[in-house]
Amino acid sequence: MWWKDPDRLRQMLHREPWARELEDHPDFWAQLIEWIENHVLSEFLTQFVKQVDEIIEINPELTEQEILATATHHMVDFLRADSASVRIYDPYTEQMLSYGSYPHKEETRKTYIPLDQTVAGVVVKTRKPYLVPDILREDLYRDKSVVPEKGAHSLMAIPVEIPRFFPHERDAVGVIQIYFPEKDRHFTTLEVQAANVMSRRLSFVIARKKILFMYAMNEKKDAIVRIIFSKLGAREGVKMKDVFNQIIPELVDIINLESTALFSITQDMKSAILEAGYPDTVGYHGIGKSFPINSEPAFELILGKREYVEETPYEIVTPSYLLVTDPQKSQLVSDSVRRFAESHNVNSILYIPLSVGGEITHFMTFDALDQRKRYTEEEIDIFLFLGRELVKAQRMEHLDDTLHDFKNPAIATAGFARRLKQILLNPGKERDETKVRRYVEILLEETSRLQEMALSIYQVGEEQIVNLSDVVRYRFEINEEAIKEQLKQNVVLYNGPYEDPLCVRCYPMHLERVLDNLLNNATKAIPLKGGELLARTFREDSWACVEIANTGEISEEDRVRLLEGEGRGRGIYITHRIIRLLKGRLEIHTENGTTTLLVRLPLTEANASGTSCRDS
């Protein structure tokens, strides 16, 4: 080591002009070396090691930006600088992303600066320090306002690298820019080397954070799977509302979440249906609502129905996700979403498409309170994993719903088939051909409906305009047959009166399932000694109304629970979701020993002219 070799040090010093005039006393150099070692080098190493240790010991549970800001604070103190900032290279936009500063001034900094023809870009490309003695004379430093605004005249730019963990990853590369007040500043080799060492130690902190994060992500994946499997094993089957309410809180340490939603895409790629959301409260998500894809530019972009032509600082577009960093300024956000974001303090929105066999069938949205500038690959991976698991759960929910709703048409079909068999096997009686044809028609319609229900696990058909009264009248007849098959005694039926026509736009199968569930629940609620069951339709203002009433009262607690979709059975849960999809309302009243359910659905324009219901 050079400070242990007086002769070598003497030779080095004699080459310096300032040292030539010094007296070459026999003990002078030995005493100088000893003094430097004891007073200069020792203190320098003590302070330097302390600063390096403080960087290494930065809490890895802080966010990456907080870690970088803390590290730059230590570097500024040690180098006696004024401030420092960090930029990370974003390979998707090929720009340098603002990613922390000390003192914190992220609001006033440009979100992106170009990679080419910039100081930060040169450092990233060469992986070497870049020194700027005078910012005003440096062509690669474009924003000269830093001089009058911050009083910074010189700059040291140091590379920072975060090594990859897996072969498919790429190293994260960035630059730490340290600002000094002096003009024409001379940067010593020792300063540059010290800054480099601290930058390298910083990469260890980020790597440790990444390891902890990966461990946490694996735990979250286990928790997601555990929650979904626990719901699969529940007696009432999978309910996406419950799944969301348990899973989404698992993400709070990844994203400061305001709300999130899962959408499915119709087969014609024209509509997105809101399948589940968090929180499931009024003002956030209307589960079952349908949104035209062309109503949201972001929807079109992630589904490949729009090109990203004009790049702006307000969104990040990648093959894996779309991040709107400023909903109030991005052109990929509709006015309605912009108003929602403003009223709920949403400052960034993440869109993640979910594909099956290369085809995008669903996507998720994450509304964050933070104005996120980027997400790490690990964060996107956990969101993709969550999305795929939720899609599986959603399909299981549809399967559970379908199996539940098979019951009434299956019972009725079996009953009509037995009656038809008795007629055909009784040769001694004259056949009632009208009754035979009627039974055959019902069997054909109901078995076709069972087939449609099976296929509806993946698709629900197309919206049509139907006569609500016809549908209620027919489903009441099917329920009547189910009552006979179940041998339920002393039930008096009142089928009507009905208002004709009463036109609504809906998915016919959805409407049939709602009516079957309500009629089935009303039938089961009739006391064992018997009672009445009635169904009728009428028009009220802009609503088409269905009223189903049965003998038997329910408690106020049960009434409120049913209105919230929290009945003991699955039928009321299915009914609530479908009524939401149909943009309708459900009311429940109980008095004088009778419970009445009222379903309101929006009337279509076909009723205004008094014409029959038909899709134009």
C-alpha positions in Angstrom: 0.0 0.0 0.0 1.4 3.4 -1.0 0.9 5.0 2.4 3.2 2.3 3.9 6.0 3.0 1.4 7.7 6.4 2.1 10.0 6.2 -0.8 7.2 5.7 -3.4 5.2 8.5 -1.8 8.2 10.8 -1.9 8.7 10.1 -5.6 5.0 10.8 -6.3 5.0 14.1 -4.3 8.2 15.3 -6.0 6.5 15.2 -9.3 3.9 17.7 -8.0 5.0 21.4 -8.5 3.8 22.5 -5.1 6.0 19.8 -3.4 9.3 20.7 -5.1 9.9 23.6 -2.8 9.3 21.7 0.4 12.4 21.0 2.6 13.6 17.4 2.1 14.2 16.8 5.8 15.0 13.2 6.5 12.0 12.8 8.9 9.6 15.1 7.0 8.1 12.5 4.7 7.8 9.8 7.3 6.0 12.3 9.6 3.8 13.5 6.8 2.7 10.0 5.9 2.0 9.1 9.5 0.0 12.3 9.9 -2.1 11.6 6.8 -2.7 8.1 7.9 -3.7 9.1 11.4 -5.7 12.2 10.7 -6.8 12.3 7.1 -7.1 8.8 5.8 -8.4 7.4 9.0 -11.2 10.0 9.3 -12.0 9.7 5.7 -12.4 6.0 5.8 -14.4 6.2 9.0 -16.9 8.6 7.5 -17.0 6.8 4.2 -17.6 3.4 5.7 -20.3 4.9 7.9 -22.0 6.4 4.8 -21.7 3.1 2.9 -23.1 1.1 5.9 -26.0 3.5 6.2 -26.8 2.9 2.5 -26.6 -0.8 2.9 -28.8 -0.7 6.0 -31.6 1.2 4.3 -34.9 -0.5 5.1 -35.7 -2.8 2.0 -39.4 -2.6 2.9 -39.4 1.0 1.7 -40.6 1.7 -1.8 -37.8 1.8 -4.5 -38.3 5.6 -4.8 -37.9 6.0 -1.0 -34.8 3.8 -1.0 -33.3 5.9 -3.8 -34.2 9.1 -2.2 -32.6 8.0 1.1 -29.4 6.9 -0.6 -29.1 10.1 -2.5 -29.5 12.0 0.8 -26.4 10.1 2.2 -24.5 10.9 -1.0 -25.4 14.6 -0.9 -24.2 14.8 2.7 -21.0 13.0 2.2 -20.0 14.9 -1.0 -21.2 18.2 0.4 -23.5 18.7 -2.6 -26.8 20.6 -2.8 -29.1 18.0 -4.2 -29.4 14.7 -6.2 -31.9 13.0 -8.4 -32.4 9.5 -9.9 -33.6 8.5 -13.3 -34.2 4.9 -14.4 -34.2 3.8 -18.0 -37.6 2.5 -19.1 -37.1 0.0 -22.0 -40.7 0.3 -23.0 -40.7 4.0 -23.7 -36.9 4.2 -24.3 -36.8 7.2 -22.0 -35.3 8.1 -18.7 -38.0 8.0 -16.0 -37.9 10.3 -12.9 -37.5 8.0 -10.0 -36.7 9.9 -6.8 -34.8 12.9 -5.5 -33.3 14.6 -2.5 -34.7 17.0 -1.5 -38.0 15.6 -2.7 -39.1 17.7 -5.7 -40.7 15.1 -8.0 -43.7 17.3 -8.7 -41.6 19.8 -10.4 -39.4 17.4 -12.4 -40.1 16.2 -15.9 -41.6 12.7 -15.9 -39.4 11.6 -18.8 -36.3 12.9 -20.6 -34.9 11.4 -23.8 -32.2 8.7 -23.8 -30.4 10.3 -26.7 -28.4 13.5 -26.5 -28.7 13.8 -22.7 -26.2 13.4 -19.8 -28.4 10.7 -18.2 -28.5 8.8 -21.5 -24.7 8.9 -22.0 -24.2 7.5 -18.5 -26.8 4.7 -19.1 -25.2 3.8 -22.5 -21.6 3.8 -21.3 -22.1 2.7 -17.7 -19.5 5.3 -16.8 -19.6 8.5 -14.7 -20.0 11.8 -16.6 -18.8 15.1 -15.1 -20.2 18.5 -15.9 -18.1 21.3 -14.4 -20.4 24.0 -15.8 -24.0 23.2 -16.6 -24.6 26.3 -18.7 -21.8 25.2 -21.1 -22.9 21.6 -21.3 -24.8 20.9 -24.5 -26.1 17.5 -23.3 -27.8 19.1 -20.3 -30.8 20.7 -21.9 -32.8 22.2 -19.0 -30.7 25.2 -18.0 -33.4 26.4 -15.5 -31.8 24.2 -12.9 -29.1 27.0 -12.5 -31.3 29.9 -11.5 -34.0 27.8 -9.8 -31.7 25.5 -7.7 -28.5 27.4 -7.8 -26.7 24.3 -9.2 -23.8 25.1 -11.6 -22.0 21.7 -11.7 -23.0 18.1 -11.9 -21.6 14.6 -11.3 -23.6 11.8 -13.0 -23.0 8.3 -11.6 -24.4 5.0 -13.1 -26.6 2.8 -10.9 -27.3 -0.8 -11.9 -29.7 -3.4 -10.5 -28.7 -6.9 -11.7 -31.3 -9.3 -13.1 -32.4 -12.4 -11.2 -33.8 -14.5 -14.1 -32.6 -15.1 -17.7 -35.7 -13.5 -19.2 -35.2 -10.3 -17.2 -33.0 -7.4 -18.2 -30.8 -5.4 -15.8 -32.3 -2.2 -14.5 -30.0 0.7 -15.3 -30.2 4.3 -14.3 -28.2 7.4 -13.2 -27.7 9.4 -10.0 -27.2 13.0 -10.8 -25.5 15.0 -8.0 -25.7 18.8 -8.1 -23.1 21.2 -6.7 -23.3 25.0 -6.3 -19.7 25.7 -7.6 -19.2 26.8 -11.1 -16.2 25.3 -13.0 -15.9 22.7 -10.2 -13.0 20.3 -10.2 -14.2 16.8 -9.4 -11.5 14.7 -7.7 -10.9 11.1 -8.5 -11.6 10.2 -4.9 -15.0 11.9 -5.0 -16.0 10.0 -8.2 -14.8 6.7 -6.8 -16.6 7.3 -3.5 -19.8 8.1 -5.4 -19.4 5.0 -7.5 -18.9 2.7 -4.5 -22.0 4.1 -2.8 -24.0 3.6 -6.0 -22.9 0.0 -6.2 -23.9 -0.6 -2.5 -27.3 0.9 -3.3 -27.8 -1.8 -5.9 -27.4 -4.4 -3.1 -30.2 -2.7 -1.2 -32.5 -2.8 -4.3 -31.5 -6.5 -4.9 -32.3 -7.4 -1.3 -35.7 -5.6 -1.7 -36.3 -7.6 -4.8 -35.6 -10.9 -3.0 -38.0 -10.0 -0.2 -40.5 -8.8 -2.7 -40.3 -12.1 -4.6 -40.8 -14.0 -1.4 -43.8 -11.8 -0.5 -45.2 -12.3 -4.0 -45.0 -16.1 -3.7 -46.8 -15.8 -0.4 -49.5 -13.7 -2.0 -49.9 -16.2 -4.8 -50.4 -18.9 -2.2 -52.9 -16.7 -0.4 -54.9 -16.0 -3.6 -55.0 -19.7 -4.4 -56.0 -20.6 -0.8 -58.8 -18.1 -0.8 -60.2 -19.3 -4.1 -60.0 -23.0 -3.2 -61.7 -22.3 0.2 -64.6 -20.6 -1.8 -64.7 -23.6 -4.2 -65.3 -25.8 -1.3 -68.0 -23.7 0.3 -71.5 -25.1 0.3 -73.0 -22.1 -1.6 -70.3 -22.2 -4.2 -68.1 -19.5 -5.6 -69.2 -15.9 -5.3 -66.9 -13.4 -6.9 -68.0 -10.7 -4.5 -66.6 -12.7 -1.5 -63.5 -13.6 -3.5 -62.7 -10.0 -4.3 -63.4 -8.8 -0.7 -60.8 -11.3 0.6 -58.2 -11.2 -2.1 -57.9 -7.5 -2.9 -56.7 -6.5 0.7 -53.7 -8.8 0.0 -52.5 -6.2 -2.5 -52.4 -3.1 -0.2 -48.7 -3.2 0.2 -48.1 -3.4 -3.6 -50.6 -0.7 -4.7 -52.4 2.1 -2.8 -55.6 0.9 -4.2 -58.9 2.8 -4.4 -60.8 0.3 -6.5 -60.3 -2.6 -9.0 -62.5 -4.4 -11.4 -62.7 -7.5 -13.6 -64.3 -7.2 -17.1 -65.2 -10.0 -19.6 -65.4 -9.3 -23.3 -68.3 -10.3 -25.4 -67.6 -12.7 -28.3 -68.1 -9.9 -30.9 -65.5 -7.8 -29.1 -68.0 -4.9 -28.9 -68.8 -4.8 -25.2 -67.1 -5.3 -21.9 -69.2 -6.7 -19.0 -68.2 -5.8 -15.4 -68.0 -9.2 -13.7 -66.7 -8.2 -10.3 -65.4 -5.2 -8.5 -63.9 -3.9 -5.3 -65.4 -2.2 -3.4 -68.8 -3.6 -4.3 -70.7 -0.5 -3.3 -72.9 2.1 -5.1 -70.8 4.7 -6.8 -68.0 2.3 -7.6 -69.1 -0.7 -9.6 -72.4 -1.9 -11.0 -71.7 -5.6 -11.3 -73.2 -6.9 -14.5 -73.2 -3.6 -16.4 -72.2 -3.6 -20.0 -69.9 -0.9 -21.6 -69.3 -0.4 -25.3 -65.6 -1.0 -26.1 -65.6 2.1 -28.2 -66.7 4.2 -25.3 -63.3 3.9 -23.6 -60.1 4.6 -25.7 -58.1 2.5 -23.1 -60.4 -0.5 -23.7 -59.8 -0.2 -27.5 -56.0 0.1 -27.0 -55.5 -3.0 -24.8 -57.8 -5.0 -27.1 -55.8 -4.0 -30.3 -58.8 -2.1 -31.8 -56.8 1.2 -31.7 -53.2 2.1 -32.4 -51.2 4.2 -30.0 -50.2 7.0 -32.4 -49.4 10.0 -30.3 -47.1 9.3 -27.4 -47.6 11.6 -24.4 -46.1 11.7 -20.8 -49.5 10.8 -19.4 -49.5 7.1 -20.2 -47.2 4.1 -20.6 -48.1 1.5 -23.2 -46.4 -1.9 -23.1 -47.3 -5.3 -24.5 -48.3 -6.5 -21.0 -50.2 -3.5 -19.7 -51.4 0.1 -20.1 -50.7 2.6 -17.3 -52.5 5.9 -17.4 -50.2 8.1 -15.1 -52.5 11.1 -15.2 -56.2 10.4 -15.8 -57.0 14.1 -16.0 -54.7 14.7 -18.9 -54.5 11.4 -20.8 -56.5 11.2 -24.0 -57.0 7.5 -23.4 -59.5 8.2 -20.7 -63.2 9.1 -21.3 -64.9 12.0 -19.7 -66.9 9.7 -17.4 -63.8 7.9 -16.1 -62.1 11.3 -15.7 -64.9 12.5 -13.5 -64.8 9.3 -11.5 -61.1 9.6 -11.0 -61.4 13.2 -9.9 -64.3 12.5 -7.4 -62.5 9.4 -5.9 -58.9 10.9 -5.9 -57.7 8.3 -8.4 -54.3 9.5 -9.8 -53.3 6.6 -12.0 -55.1 3.7 -13.7 -53.6 0.3 -14.6 -55.2 -1.8 -17.4 -54.1 -5.5 -17.7 -55.4 -7.7 -20.5 -55.9 -11.4 -19.7 -55.7 -13.9 -22.5 -56.6 -17.6 -23.0 -55.0 -19.4 -25.8 -53.7 -16.1 -27.3 -57.1 -14.5 -27.3 -57.9 -11.7 -24.8 -61.1 -12.7 -23.0 -60.9 -10.5 -19.9 -59.1 -7.5 -18.5 -58.6 -5.9 -15.1 -58.4 -2.3 -14.0 -56.6 -1.0 -10.9 -57.3 2.5 -9.7 -54.5 3.8 -7.5 -54.5 6.8 -5.2 -50.8 7.2 -6.0 -49.7 8.8 -9.3 -47.7 5.7 -10.3 -45.1 6.3 -13.0 -44.3 2.6 -13.5 -44.8 -0.9 -12.2 -42.1 -3.5 -11.8 -42.1 -6.7 -13.7 -42.8 -8.5 -10.4 -45.8 -6.4 -9.6 -47.3 -6.9 -13.1 -46.6 -10.6 -12.7 -48.7 -10.8 -9.5 -51.5 -8.8 -11.1 -51.5 -11.2 -14.1 -51.5 -14.2 -11.7 -54.4 -12.6 -9.8 -56.3 -12.0 -13.0 -55.9 -15.5 -14.3 -57.1 -17.0 -11.0 -60.1 -14.6 -10.9 -61.1 -15.6 -14.4 -61.0 -19.3 -13.3 -63.1 -18.3 -10.2 -65.5 -16.4 -12.4 -66.1 -19.3 -14.7 -66.7 -21.5 -11.7 -69.2 -19.0 -10.4 -71.0 -19.1 -13.8 -70.9 -22.9 -13.6 -72.4 -22.9 -10.0 -75.1 -20.4 -11.2 -75.9 -22.6 -14.2 -76.1 -25.8 -12.1 -78.4 -24.0 -9.6 -80.7 -22.8 -12.4 -80.9 -26.2 -14.1 -83.3 -27.4 -11.3 -86.6 -25.8 -12.3 -86.5 -26.5 -16.1 -85.1 -30.0 -15.4 -88.0 -30.9 -13.0 -90.6 -29.4 -15.4 -89.1 -31.2 -18.4 -89.2 -34.5 -16.5 -92.8 -33.9 -15.6 -94.0 -33.0 -19.1 -92.1 -36.0 -20.5 -93.8 -38.4 -18.1 -97.2 -37.0 -19.0 -96.5 -37.3 -22.7 -95.3 -40.8 -22.2 -98.6 -41.7 -20.5 -100.6 -40.3 -23.3 -98.6 -42.1 -26.0 -98.6 -45.4 -24.1 -102.4 -45.4 -23.5 -103.9 -46.7 -26.7 -107.4 -47.1 -25.4 -108.0 -43.4 -25.0 -108.5 -40.9 -27.8 -105.4 -38.7 -27.9 -105.7 -35.0 -27.2 -103.5 -33.8 -30.1 -103.5 -30.2 -28.9 -102.1 -31.3 -25.5 -99.5 -33.6 -27.2 -98.3 -30.8 -29.4 -98.2 -28.4 -26.4 -96.1 -30.9 -24.3 -93.7 -31.5 -27.2 -93.3 -27.7 -27.7 -92.6 -27.2 -24.0 -90.1 -30.1 -24.0 -88.3 -28.7 -27.1 -88.2 -25.2 -25.6 -87.0 -26.3 -22.2 -84.4 -28.7 -23.4 -83.1 -26.1 -25.8 -83.0 -23.7 -22.9 -81.0 -26.2 -20.9 -78.6 -26.4 -23.8 -78.3 -22.6 -23.9 -77.7 -22.5 -20.2 -74.8 -25.0 -20.5 -73.3 -22.9 -23.3 -73.8 -19.7 -21.3 -70.9 -20.6 -19.0 -68.8 -18.9 -21.7 -71.3 -16.8 -23.6 -74.7 -15.4 -22.9 -76.0 -14.9 -26.4 -77.2 -11.6 -27.7 -79.5 -8.9 -26.3 -83.0 -8.8 -27.7 -86.3 -6.9 -27.2 -88.9 -9.3 -25.7 -92.4 -9.0 -24.3 -91.9 -9.3 -20.5 -95.4 -10.5 -20.0 -95.0 -13.4 -22.4 -91.8 -14.5 -20.5 -93.5 -14.2 -17.1 -96.6 -16.1 -18.3 -94.5 -18.9 -19.6 -92.1 -19.2 -16.7 -95.1 -19.3 -14.3 -96.5 -22.3 -16.3 -93.1 -24.1 -16.0 -93.0 -23.3 -12.2 -96.6 -24.7 -11.9 -95.3 -28.0 -13.4 -92.4 -28.0 -10.9 -94.8 -27.6 -8.1 -96.8 -30.6 -9.2 -93.6 -32.7 -9.6 -92.5 -31.7 -6.0 -96.0 -32.7 -4.7 -96.4 -29.4 -2.9 -100.0 -29.3 -1.7 -102.6 -26.6 -1.3 -101.0 -24.0 -3.5 -103.4 -21.7 -5.2 -102.0 -20.1 -8.4 -102.9 -16.8 -10.0 -101.3 -16.4 -13.4 -101.9 -12.7 -14.2 -103.2 -10.2 -15.0 -100.6 -9.2 -17.6 -100.1 -6.0 -19.5 -99.4 -6.6 -23.2 -97.1 -5.7 -24.8 -94.5 -4.8 -22.1 -91.2 -4.6 -24.0 -87.7 -4.8 -22.4 -84.3 -5.2 -23.9 -82.3 -8.0 -22.3 -80.5 -11.3 -22.7 -83.6 -13.6 -22.7 -81.9 -16.3 -20.9 -80.9 -13.9 -18.1 -84.5 -12.8 -17.7 -85.8 -16.4 -17.6 -83.2 -17.3 -14.9 -84.3 -14.3 -12.7 -88.0 -15.3 -13.0 -87.3 -19.0 -12.3 -85.3 -18.1 -9.2 -87.9 -15.7 -7.9 -90.8 -18.0 -8.6 -88.9 -21.0 -7.0 -88.0 -19.0 -3.9 -91.6 -17.7 -3.5 -92.9 -21.3 -3.9 -90.6 -22.6 -1.2 -91.6 -19.8 1.1 -95.3 -20.8 1.1 -96.1 -22.5 4.5 -96.6 -26.3 4.6 -100.3 -25.8 5.2 -100.5 -24.1 1.8 -101.2 -20.6 0.5 -101.2 -18.5 -2.7 -98.7 -17.7 -5.4 -99.3 -15.0 -8.0 -97.5 -13.2 -10.8 -98.6 -10.2 -12.8 -97.0 -7.5 -14.9 -97.8 -3.8 -15.3 -96.3 -0.5 -16.5 -95.2 2.3 -14.1 -93.7 5.4 -15.6 -90.6 4.3 -17.5 -90.5 0.9 -15.9 -91.8 -2.6 -16.9 -92.7 -4.2 -13.7 -93.1 -7.9 -12.6 -94.8 -8.6 -9.3 -94.5 -12.0 -7.6 -96.3 -12.5 -4.3 -96.6 -15.5 -2.0 -98.3 -16.3 1.3 -95.8 -16.0 4.2 -94.0 -13.1 5.8 -90.3 -12.7 6.3 -88.5 -10.7 9.1 -87.1 -7.2 8.4 -83.6 -8.6 8.9 -84.2 -11.2 6.2 -85.8 -8.6 3.9 -82.7 -6.3 4.2 -80.4 -9.3 3.6 -82.3 -10.3 0.5 -82.2 -6.8 -0.9 -78.4 -6.8 -0.5 -78.1 -10.2 -2.3 -77.2 -12.0 0.9 -79.8 -14.7 1.0 -79.1 -18.2 2.3 -79.5 -19.8 -1.1 -77.6 -19.0 -4.3 -80.7 -18.0 -6.2 -81.0 -14.5 -4.7 -77.3 -13.9 -5.4 -77.8 -14.9 -9.0 -80.9 -12.7 -9.3 -79.2 -9.6 -7.9 -76.3 -9.9 -10.3 -78.6 -10.4 -13.4 -80.9 -7.6 -12.4 -77.9 -5.3 -12.2 -76.9 -6.4 -15.6 -80.4 -5.6 -16.9 -80.2 -2.1 -15.3 -83.2 -3.0 -13.2 -84.2 -2.8 -9.5 -85.5 -5.2 -6.9 -88.0 -4.3 -4.2 -89.3 -6.5 -1.4 -92.3 -5.8 0.7 -94.0 -7.9 3.4 -97.4 -7.2 5.1 -100.6 -8.9 6.1 -99.1 -12.3 5.8 -97.8 -11.9 2.3 -94.3 -11.2 0.8 -94.2 -9.4 -2.5 -91.2 -9.1 -4.8 -91.2 -6.3 -7.4 -88.7 -6.3 -10.3 -88.5 -3.1 -12.3 -86.8 -3.2 -15.7 -86.4 -0.2 -18.1 -89.0 -0.1 -20.8 -87.9 0.1 -24.4 -89.1 2.6 -27.0 -91.2 -0.1 -28.7 -93.9 0.4 -26.0 -94.3 4.1 -26.8 -96.0 3.4 -30.1 -98.0 0.5 -28.8 -96.4 -1.9 -31.3 -95.5 -5.4 -30.5 -92.0 -6.2 -29.1 -89.5 -6.8 -31.7 -85.8 -5.9 -32.2 -85.4 -3.3 -34.8 
